[in-house]
Amino acid sequence: MTIKVPFVDLNLQHLPIQSQLQAAIQDVVTKGDFILGQAVSEFEGAFAAASGTKYGIGVASGTDAIALGLQACSIGAGDEVILPSNTFIATLIGVVNAGAKPILVDCHPQTALIDLEAAAKAITPQTKAIIPVHLYGQMVSPSQLLDFANTYKILIFEDAAQAHLAEKEGYTAGSIGLAAAFSFYPSKNLGAFGDGGIVLTSDANVAKKMRSLRNYGSSQKYVHIEPGTNSRLDTLQAAVLNQKLPYISQWNSDRLTIAQMYDRELAPLASAGILPMENQSGTGHIYHLYVIKIDDSCHLERQQIQEKLMVAGIQTGIHYPIPCHLQPAFTYLGYQPGDFPQAEKLSQQILSLPMYPGLTASQITEVINAMSSIIKDSKN
Ligand SMILES: *Cc1c(COP(=O)(O)O)cnc(C)c1O
């Protein structure tokens, strides 16, 4: 079986700029400033500015950006942090690694984004923060978030790992709350050649604390004012990211074009139970993933559809098959099946289709035709 449409193909974005990527890497090797070198501070400044914040502090991963970012916002032991159950596990791990208590809540069935009414019911006197996850590249409403944080006197810490330069209501992802975390895992909308992450903030104290936490808790060499760790964005990775940053707006808009094509061409399958996730904001969505739902009314199970697509040479994904509250590692949190019905239902129904810049119109047609004939054949 030949793969006609892979789920991700990073070569499509790297080959056209290969020579500049290689030159940037060679430049770091020549300079030898591998740890917190010039490319790191350049990238931190450029990415913060592009996202509408004052400071960027590069770290080793998105997971560390959440854990250290929360600590820099003075969140830790004894504090409760609200987050959605249907997110990548790293959001939860970040909260746990910061020493805080994660409080999971359900999501909206249409958008898969955190349900703020459910979050309101989870507030206690210990609640310090909410982590909206801008899942699949779509932002949680900034105005609703700010109202929420104001009402309950808690802070907002964004998980923007899937939302580089997404926009909504005049805000860019990462600029709504006190601080935000991003990941540069290779397949994210802006990806490095390995692991990487960043914390964005416009608060000078949070930025200062972050710089210390990622660098052994020191602001001055061999003087350690707090127990920090070693979690820095590699200079080599920053050099790669500097080269890729100028292209991200174009890449994001290429993704939007692909999403619009999927939306249009898959619309006739709605009556057969194949539904796109709802896009509330139009163009501000950056489609890290293009997710559809296989509804109860569909003749086929998701697994059957996924297998038939694979036979047709089309790779798909599921983001995510097990919601955080049902993950074996976190049974100690005490959640049960049935606690978050929307998240649980979505985890059974969602399917992610190939989505990346460079995907050709004929490949998209391939996916759509395969999907249409799978549905049609199943009815006969
Ligand atoms: C990728 C991702 C992370 C974690 O980032 P890493 O760099 O892989 O540690 C956190 N949250 C979400 C929503 C993600 O998609």
The ligand as an SDF file (V2000), in Angstrom:
LIG
                    3D

 15 15  0  0  0  0  0  0  0  0999 V2000
    2.5140   20.2130   21.8320 C   0  0  0  0  0  0  0  0  0  0  0  0
    1.6970   20.6670   22.9670 C   0  0  0  0  0  0  0  0  0  0  0  0
    2.2480   20.8970   24.2400 C   0  0  0  0  0  0  0  0  0  0  0  0
    3.6290   20.4630   24.6480 C   0  0  0  0  0  0  0  0  0  0  0  0
    4.6710   20.8560   23.9230 O   0  0  0  0  0  0  0  0  0  0  0  0
    6.0480   20.0140   23.8980 P   0  0  0  0  0  0  0  0  0  0  0  0
    6.9660   20.9580   23.2100 O   0  0  0  0  0  0  0  0  0  0  0  0
    5.7920   18.7720   23.1120 O   0  0  0  0  0  0  0  0  0  0  0  0
    6.4570   19.7370   25.2900 O   0  0  0  0  0  0  0  0  0  0  0  0
    1.4280   21.4370   25.2190 C   0  0  0  0  0  0  0  0  0  0  0  0
    0.1440   21.7060   24.9770 N   0  0  0  0  0  0  0  0  0  0  0  0
   -0.4330   21.4720   23.7800 C   0  0  0  0  0  0  0  0  0  0  0  0
   -1.8750   21.8210   23.5870 C   0  0  0  0  0  0  0  0  0  0  0  0
    0.3170   20.9290   22.7350 C   0  0  0  0  0  0  0  0  0  0  0  0
   -0.2700   20.6890   21.5650 O   0  0  0  0  0  0  0  0  0  0  0  0
  1  2  1  0
  2  3  1  0
  2 14  2  0
  3  4  1  0
  3 10  2  0
  4  5  1  0
  5  6  1  0
  6  7  2  0
  6  8  1  0
  6  9  1  0
 10 11  1  0
 11 12  2  0
 12 13  1  0
 12 14  1  0
 14 15  1  0
M  END
$$$$
